[in-house]
């Protein structure tokens, strides 16, 4: 169909990735051709139908991406335990020197 370029542009603006936009358009056409021929012919505005389907696929994709994000509870910059040991050792070294000096 001739709407492919328009659909890719729409999907790209919604999802922000050309690869994902192409996947959305491919899924849109897969759904279109999965419909019976009679049902496709009964649609007055195929371009409008494809645009609506592509938009909904994009919104579903964005919603599922948001749901997949995990919220991490805790510190983001956790220290490596080996680094913690070396830091505690480096802090202990000056203490005996401090006692020796007047």
N, C-alpha and C positions, 0 to 999 in steps of 0.2 A: 504494500500500500504506500501511497505517497506521503503519508503523515509521519513516516519514520523519523525524519530529521527534526520535525517539530516535537515529537515525543521524546527524543533523546535530549533536546534542549530543555524541555520541561523537567524531565527526570534529573538531569545534571544540576539544574538550579535547586531542586529539592534535596537531593542526596549529596551533592558536592563532589562526586567522583564519576569520572567518565566510564570507568569499568562497571561500576554499580548501575549507572544510568543505562548502559547497553544491556545489562542483565535484566533490568526492569522492562525495557522495551521488548526484549526477547520473550519474557514471561507474558507481557501484554498480548503479543501476537500469538503465543501458544494458547492462551485462553480464548482468543478470538477464533482461531481455527479449530479449537476443540468444540465450539458451539456447532450445532447442526446448521447446514446450509440454509434451511428455511428460516431459522431464527436470525441468522446474519442478514438475510435479505429483508426481513421485516423491520430491521432497525433503520429509522429515517436518517439518522446522522451517524454514520460509522466513525467519522473522525472525532465527534464529540464523545461517543462511547469509548473509543480507544484512549482518549485523553482522560476521561473519568477513571477508567480501569488503571491506567498508568499512575495517576495521582494517588489512587488508593493503595496501590502496591508500594509506592514510595513512602506513604505515611505508615503503612504496616512495617516496612523495613526500618524506618526511623524509630518507630515505637519499640520494635524488638531489639534494636541496638541499644536503646535507652534502658530497656529491661535487663539486657545482658551485662550492663555495667555493674560492677560490684562496688559497694561502698566499703572501704577499708576502715576498720576501727582500730585505732592505735597510732603510733608514731610512724611518720613516713620515712624519716631518716634514721632508721635503726642502726645502731653501731654493731660492727662485727665483734664477737666476743674476743677474738684474738687481739684486736685493736684495744679493747678495754683492758686486757691484761697488760699489754705493753705500756699503756698510759699509766696504769696504776703502779707499775714497776718504775717508770721514769719519775713519778712523783715521790717514790720512796727513796731514791738515791740521794737527792739533795738534803734530806732530813738529817742523816748522820753527819754530813759535812757542816751543817748549820750548828750542830752541837759542839763540834771541835773548834770552830772559829770563835774568837772572843767577841 
